Amino acid sequence: MNIEYRPLLPEESQMYRHIRLESLQKFPESFGITYEEAIKNEKLRIEYDIENQSADRFVVGAFAEDRLIGICTFVKNEDGHGNIYQLYVKEAFQGNNAGARLIGKLIDEASTRFGDMEICLEVKKTNLKAYGLYKKLGFVEINGDLQNKDDSALVMRYEPD
Ligand SMILES: CC(C)(COP(=O)(O)OP(=O)(O)OC[C@H]1O[C@@H](n2cnc3c(N)ncnc32)[C@H](O)[C@@H]1OP(=O)(O)O)[C@@H](O)C(=O)NCCC(=O)NCCS
């Protein structure tokens, strides 16, 4: 199947909301916020960023035909570093490189916008699938802290050869 990877457009913010909430419902153990917490917000923070096409915060989507089947979010910090959040691929599409290609497209897009920059992400220690994927793509474990205040997650930094 032909899958297109590209940043989401303003009119696609509702598609983002839908798939993001789905990811929290289906994989509650993978993320730092619960579905119940997120659904309280009439609008998610990133919906605003998509609608305003914020340069510093964007979402790359994987589209099968016109259907959004995966997402990955980029946020540039005030200190100029980049962080990756919210990676998710619908179950029926997992295991076919969509996750890898979402990250690849996000890194390309961030490099185009900002040039060389440090890019980090956080992954739950129990999430061996995501951890294995990040390792394969060139992320290495570092000492650090993005969001989690406990030790259930570890931080990885993109260090391509
Ligand atoms: C994590 C996730 C996005 C991966 O998406 P995907 O499209 O299935 O991933 P890909 O097909 O691109 O990559 C598969 C790679 O993951 C790794 N992987 C897969 N299963 C693995 C396992 N059981 N153990 C270790 N590594 C594994 C491998 O590196 C594999 O590459 P390979 O096929 O060359 O061996 C998807 O499983 C998902 O949405 N999970 C639920 C949400 C989540 O956990 N998000 C990450 C939050 S940090």
PDBQT file of the ligand as one rigid body, heavy atoms in Angstrom, charges set to zero:
ROOT
HETATM    1  C1  LIG A 201       6.046   1.865  18.452  1.00  0.00    +0.000 C 
HETATM    2  C2  LIG A 201       5.285   1.904  17.138  1.00  0.00    +0.000 C 
HETATM    3  C3  LIG A 201       5.006   3.335  16.725  1.00  0.00    +0.000 C 
HETATM    4  C4  LIG A 201       6.120   1.208  16.059  1.00  0.00    +0.000 C 
HETATM    5  O1  LIG A 201       5.463   1.346  14.831  1.00  0.00    +0.000 OA
HETATM    6  P1  LIG A 201       5.683   0.313  13.643  1.00  0.00    +0.000 P 
HETATM    7  O2  LIG A 201       5.145   0.945  12.415  1.00  0.00    +0.000 OA
HETATM    8  O3  LIG A 201       5.161  -1.010  14.018  1.00  0.00    +0.000 OA
HETATM    9  O4  LIG A 201       7.275   0.234  13.626  1.00  0.00    +0.000 OA
HETATM   10  P2  LIG A 201       8.203  -0.181  12.406  1.00  0.00    +0.000 P 
HETATM   11  O5  LIG A 201       7.521  -1.238  11.611  1.00  0.00    +0.000 OA
HETATM   12  O6  LIG A 201       8.671   1.039  11.692  1.00  0.00    +0.000 OA
HETATM   13  O7  LIG A 201       9.475  -0.702  13.182  1.00  0.00    +0.000 OA
HETATM   14  C5  LIG A 201       9.543  -1.966  13.672  1.00  0.00    +0.000 C 
HETATM   15  C6  LIG A 201      10.883  -2.007  14.391  1.00  0.00    +0.000 C 
HETATM   16  O8  LIG A 201      10.617  -1.913  15.780  1.00  0.00    +0.000 OA
HETATM   17  C7  LIG A 201      11.509  -2.755  16.461  1.00  0.00    +0.000 C 
HETATM   18  N1  LIG A 201      10.728  -3.789  17.102  1.00  0.00    +0.000 N 
HETATM   19  C8  LIG A 201       9.524  -4.267  16.750  1.00  0.00    +0.000 A 
HETATM   20  N2  LIG A 201       9.112  -5.181  17.633  1.00  0.00    +0.000 NA
HETATM   21  C9  LIG A 201      10.076  -5.279  18.556  1.00  0.00    +0.000 A 
HETATM   22  C10 LIG A 201      10.228  -6.036  19.735  1.00  0.00    +0.000 A 
HETATM   23  N3  LIG A 201       9.281  -6.886  20.159  1.00  0.00    +0.000 N 
HETATM   24  N4  LIG A 201      11.375  -5.890  20.451  1.00  0.00    +0.000 NA
HETATM   25  C11 LIG A 201      12.319  -5.010  20.048  1.00  0.00    +0.000 A 
HETATM   26  N5  LIG A 201      12.226  -4.253  18.934  1.00  0.00    +0.000 NA
HETATM   27  C12 LIG A 201      11.104  -4.398  18.202  1.00  0.00    +0.000 A 
HETATM   28  C13 LIG A 201      12.446  -3.329  15.475  1.00  0.00    +0.000 C 
HETATM   29  O9  LIG A 201      13.574  -2.487  15.424  1.00  0.00    +0.000 OA
HETATM   30  C14 LIG A 201      11.659  -3.257  14.202  1.00  0.00    +0.000 C 
HETATM   31  O10 LIG A 201      12.499  -3.186  13.107  1.00  0.00    +0.000 OA
HETATM   32  P3  LIG A 201      12.758  -4.528  12.235  1.00  0.00    +0.000 P 
HETATM   33  O11 LIG A 201      11.415  -4.907  11.698  1.00  0.00    +0.000 OA
HETATM   34  O12 LIG A 201      13.750  -4.090  11.187  1.00  0.00    +0.000 OA
HETATM   35  O13 LIG A 201      13.302  -5.523  13.212  1.00  0.00    +0.000 OA
HETATM   36  C15 LIG A 201       3.917   1.137  17.261  1.00  0.00    +0.000 C 
HETATM   37  O14 LIG A 201       4.169  -0.146  17.745  1.00  0.00    +0.000 OA
HETATM   38  C16 LIG A 201       2.923   1.830  18.179  1.00  0.00    +0.000 C 
HETATM   39  O15 LIG A 201       2.162   2.692  17.750  1.00  0.00    +0.000 OA
HETATM   40  N6  LIG A 201       2.895   1.422  19.461  1.00  0.00    +0.000 N 
HETATM   41  C17 LIG A 201       1.951   1.978  20.437  1.00  0.00    +0.000 C 
HETATM   42  C18 LIG A 201       2.297   3.417  20.833  1.00  0.00    +0.000 C 
HETATM   43  C19 LIG A 201       3.726   3.551  21.300  1.00  0.00    +0.000 C 
HETATM   44  O16 LIG A 201       4.240   2.732  22.050  1.00  0.00    +0.000 OA
HETATM   45  N7  LIG A 201       4.384   4.639  20.850  1.00  0.00    +0.000 N 
HETATM   46  C20 LIG A 201       5.746   4.950  21.208  1.00  0.00    +0.000 C 
HETATM   47  C21 LIG A 201       5.768   5.867  22.374  1.00  0.00    +0.000 C 
HETATM   48  S1  LIG A 201       7.455   6.188  22.883  1.00  0.00    +0.000 SA
ENDROOT
TORSDOF 0
